[in-house]
Amino acid sequence: MVLIWEPLPKTLKQLVLLSALFRLVVSQGEDKKQLRRNTGASETIETYNQYYNYVDLTKRLQALAQSYPHIANLSSIGRSVEGRELWVMRITVEPNKDTPGKPKFKYVGNMHGDETVSRQVLVYLVEHLLAKYGEEDRITQLVNSTDIYIMPSMNPDGFEKSKEGDCEGVNDGRNNARNKDLNRSFPDQFDGTTVSGPDTIPEVMEVIKWIKEKKFVLSGNLHGGSVVASYPFDDSASHQQGGFYSQSADDDLFRYLALEYSRNHPVMKTGHPNCPDSPGETFKDGITNGAKWYDVSGEWLCSSAVHVRMF
């Protein structure tokens, strides 16, 4: 998991920790009328035993938005290469209007199409926030005070190409439909701020426009491959392959929040992911500076942290 943030209120920190806790188990509302679901909407019963393909994901998100119109609004920020919608669920009170001063938060999953756990986890997080609003004080406070945006899949084309059980990527689902790695296609802080071949990466271009419009104060990007909270920067001027700590101006804050996330995850906090492809890999306290782990140019993490004001 990679995390991006600026100085933020307590409720946003709680949302990060809530997601950490929620992944383990894959105040009451002031106006009781707000808590009522639209019982006329058709909603699928969650079984937690399958991955949603694009059609099923679309139906599930649409049903949830219809069931909880008082706190949920589903929209698309654009389309993928093959024309699939880039769905975003907005969760907040009065989700069809903007409230000045309410901090905006986003989670993005499935940027690499064959890293699929984040896609399902974010659907479950959407369900959890909606179902528990008005029942759990912590959830109610978050939804009342925060403008939450959740994108379960940034790479729906890659997901459709992937095959369940293929952990080696032989089906080439990692990249988008034009074989572009979306997490190597954002502007790079050291190599320039331009995007190469924008026509080949509509998903990236739409996310850049989204970031520019919303001005998120806190973001998280969920990946597969290890169990660690990685924080900025992910690259350096030298692009040393690994072992170089690339410190940002907000390094103390990033480390603190990454550590808080890790401490609430029973595996991550041990620092021993025990992943089959790298069984000996360890991370002190379950966190790492991205570049110290391995240097990556053109990825989402640094682009969100550095270039959001330039887009």
C-alpha positions in Angstrom: 0.0 0.0 0.0 1.2 3.5 -0.8 0.0 6.6 0.9 -0.1 10.3 0.0 -1.2 13.1 2.4 -0.9 16.7 3.4 -1.6 18.1 6.9 -5.0 16.7 7.7 -7.7 16.6 10.4 -8.2 13.7 12.8 -11.1 12.2 10.9 -9.0 11.5 7.8 -6.4 9.8 9.9 -9.2 7.6 11.3 -10.2 6.7 7.8 -6.8 5.4 7.0 -6.8 3.3 10.2 -10.3 2.1 9.5 -9.2 0.7 6.1 -6.3 -1.1 7.8 -8.7 -2.7 10.3 -11.3 -3.4 7.7 -8.9 -5.4 5.6 -8.5 -7.8 8.4 -12.2 -8.8 8.4 -12.6 -8.7 4.6 -22.1 9.1 16.9 -25.6 8.3 15.7 -26.9 10.5 12.9 -28.6 13.7 13.9 -31.4 13.3 11.4 -32.9 9.9 11.5 -34.4 10.4 8.1 -30.9 10.5 6.6 -30.2 7.0 7.8 -33.0 5.3 5.8 -32.0 3.2 2.9 -33.9 3.1 -0.4 -35.4 -0.3 0.1 -36.8 -0.2 -3.4 -33.3 -0.7 -4.9 -32.2 -4.1 -6.0 -29.1 -5.1 -4.1 -26.9 -8.2 -4.4 -26.2 -10.1 -1.2 -22.4 -10.0 -0.6 -20.8 -13.5 -0.4 -17.1 -12.5 -0.1 -16.2 -15.5 -2.2 -15.6 -14.2 -5.7 -14.0 -11.4 -7.7 -16.4 -9.1 -9.5 -15.8 -8.7 -13.2 -16.5 -5.4 -14.8 -20.2 -6.1 -15.4 -20.7 -7.4 -11.8 -18.7 -4.5 -10.4 -20.8 -2.0 -12.2 -24.1 -3.6 -11.1 -22.9 -3.8 -7.5 -21.8 -0.2 -7.3 -25.0 1.1 -9.0 -27.1 -0.9 -6.5 -25.2 0.5 -3.6 -25.6 4.1 -4.8 -29.3 3.5 -5.3 -29.7 1.9 -1.8 -27.9 4.8 0.0 -28.7 8.0 -2.0 -28.4 10.1 1.1 -24.7 9.4 1.5 -23.5 7.8 -1.8 -23.1 9.0 -5.4 -21.6 6.9 -8.2 -20.0 8.6 -11.1 -17.3 7.9 -13.7 -14.3 10.2 -14.2 -13.7 8.8 -17.7 -13.2 5.6 -19.7 -10.4 3.1 -20.2 -8.8 2.3 -23.5 -11.5 -0.3 -24.2 -14.3 2.0 -23.1 -14.9 0.8 -19.6 -16.0 3.3 -17.0 -13.6 4.4 -14.3 -16.1 4.3 -11.5 -15.8 6.4 -8.3 -18.1 6.1 -5.3 -18.4 9.3 -3.4 -19.5 8.8 0.2 -20.5 11.8 2.3 -23.6 13.5 3.6 -25.3 15.4 0.7 -23.1 13.6 -1.9 -24.5 15.6 -4.8 -23.1 18.9 -3.7 -19.8 20.4 -2.6 -19.4 21.7 1.0 -16.6 24.3 1.4 -14.0 23.3 3.9 -14.8 19.6 3.9 -11.6 17.7 3.3 -11.5 15.3 0.3 -10.0 11.9 0.5 -9.4 9.2 -2.1 -8.5 5.5 -2.3 -7.5 4.0 -5.7 -7.2 0.3 -6.3 -6.4 -2.1 -9.1 -4.0 0.3 -10.9 -2.2 -2.9 -12.0 -4.9 -5.0 -13.5 -3.6 -8.3 -12.1 -3.3 -6.9 -8.6 -6.8 -7.7 -7.7 -7.2 -7.8 -3.9 -7.4 -4.0 -3.6 -10.3 -4.0 -6.0 -12.4 -6.3 -3.9 -11.3 -4.7 -0.6 -12.4 -1.3 -1.7 -15.8 -2.6 -2.7 -16.1 -4.1 0.7 -15.0 -0.8 2.3 -17.7 1.0 0.3 -20.3 -1.5 1.6 -19.0 -1.2 5.2 -19.1 2.6 5.2 -22.6 2.7 3.8 -24.1 -0.1 5.9 -22.6 1.1 9.2 -23.4 4.8 8.8 -25.8 5.8 11.6 -25.0 2.6 13.5 -21.3 3.1 14.4 -20.2 6.4 15.8 -16.8 6.2 14.1 -18.2 5.6 10.7 -20.9 8.2 11.1 -18.3 10.8 12.1 -16.1 10.0 9.1 -19.0 10.2 6.6 -20.4 13.4 8.2 -17.1 15.3 8.2 -15.2 13.9 5.2 -15.7 13.8 1.4 -14.6 10.3 0.6 -13.9 9.1 -2.9 -13.2 5.4 -3.7 -12.1 4.1 -7.1 -12.0 0.3 -6.9 -10.4 -0.2 -10.3 -8.2 2.2 -12.3 -7.4 -0.5 -14.8 -10.6 -2.4 -15.6 -9.2 -3.5 -19.0 -6.2 -5.2 -17.3 -8.4 -6.9 -14.8 -10.6 -8.4 -17.5 -7.5 -9.8 -19.2 -6.2 -11.3 -15.9 -6.9 -14.9 -14.8 -7.6 -15.9 -11.3 -4.8 -18.1 -10.0 -2.2 -16.6 -12.3 0.3 -15.1 -9.8 3.1 -14.7 -12.4 1.3 -12.3 -14.7 1.5 -14.6 -17.8 -1.8 -13.2 -19.1 -0.3 -9.7 -19.2 -3.1 -8.2 -17.1 -0.8 -5.8 -15.3 -0.8 -3.1 -18.0 -3.6 -1.3 -19.7 -5.0 -2.4 -23.1 -2.2 -0.5 -24.9 0.4 -2.3 -22.8 1.2 0.7 -20.7 2.1 0.4 -17.0 -0.2 3.0 -15.5 2.1 3.3 -12.5 5.1 4.3 -14.6 3.2 6.8 -16.8 2.6 9.8 -14.5 4.8 13.0 -14.6 8.1 12.5 -12.9 9.5 15.1 -10.5 13.1 14.6 -11.5 12.7 13.7 -15.2 10.2 16.4 -16.2 6.5 17.0 -15.7 5.2 15.9 -19.0 3.2 12.8 -19.8 4.6 10.6 -22.7 2.0 9.4 -25.2 -1.2 10.6 -23.5 -3.4 8.9 -26.1 -2.1 5.5 -24.9 -3.0 6.1 -21.2 -6.5 7.7 -21.0 -6.8 6.2 -17.5 -3.8 8.3 -16.3 -5.0 11.4 -18.0 -8.4 11.1 -16.4 -7.0 10.6 -13.0 -4.7 13.7 -13.4 -7.8 15.8 -14.3 -9.6 14.3 -11.3 -6.8 15.2 -9.0 -6.6 18.7 -10.4 -10.4 19.2 -9.9 -10.8 17.7 -6.4 -7.6 18.8 -4.6 -7.5 15.8 -2.3 -5.7 16.3 1.0 -5.1 12.6 1.6 -4.8 9.7 -0.7 -4.0 6.0 -0.7 -3.1 3.6 -3.5 -3.5 -0.1 -2.9 -1.3 -2.6 -4.7 -0.5 -6.3 -4.5 2.9 -7.9 -4.1 3.8 -7.4 -0.5 2.4 -6.3 2.9 3.9 -2.9 3.7 3.0 0.8 3.9 5.2 2.7 1.5 5.5 6.4 1.7 7.1 9.2 -0.5 9.3 9.6 -2.2 9.4 6.6 -4.6 12.3 8.0 -6.7 15.3 10.2 -6.5 17.4 12.4 -8.8 20.0 9.6 -9.1 17.4 6.9 -9.7 19.5 4.6 -7.6 17.9 1.2 -7.9 17.4 0.7 -4.2 18.7 1.5 -0.8 18.6 5.3 -1.1 16.2 7.1 1.2 14.5 9.8 -0.8 13.2 12.2 1.8 10.3 14.6 1.2 9.6 17.8 3.0 6.7 16.1 4.9 8.8 13.0 5.8 7.9 13.0 9.5 4.2 13.1 8.8 4.4 10.4 6.1 6.4 8.1 8.4 3.9 8.7 11.3 0.8 7.9 9.3 2.4 4.9 7.6 3.4 3.6 11.0 -0.1 4.1 12.4 -1.5 2.2 9.4 1.0 -0.7 10.0 0.4 -0.9 13.7 -3.3 -1.7 13.0 -2.5 -4.6 10.7 -1.4 -7.8 12.4 0.8 -9.0 9.6 2.1 -5.7 8.4 3.3 -4.6 11.8 5.5 -7.6 12.1 7.7 -6.5 9.2 7.7 -10.0 7.8 5.2 -10.3 4.9 6.3 -13.9 4.1 5.3 -13.5 0.4 6.1 -16.6 -1.6 8.1 -14.8 -4.3 10.3 -13.0 -1.7 10.1 -15.0 1.6 13.2 -13.3 3.1 12.0 -9.7 2.5 11.5 -7.7 5.7 10.5 -4.1 6.5 11.2 -2.5 9.9 7.9 -1.8 11.6 6.1 -2.7 8.4 6.8 0.5 6.6 9.3 1.8 4.0 10.4 4.8 2.1 9.5 4.0 -1.5 12.8 4.8 -3.1 14.7 2.9 -0.4 12.7 -0.1 -1.3 13.2 0.4 -5.0 13.3 3.4 -7.3 10.3 4.0 -9.6 10.0 6.8 -12.2 6.6 8.1 -13.3 4.6 6.5 -10.6 1.4 7.8 -8.9 2.9 8.3 -5.4 5.4 11.1 -6.1 3.2 12.6 -8.9 0.3 13.1 -6.4 2.6 14.5 -3.7 4.6 16.9 -5.9 2.8 17.7 -9.1 -0.8 18.0 -8.0 -0.4 21.8 -7.9 1.1 21.8 -11.4 -1.5 19.8 -13.2 
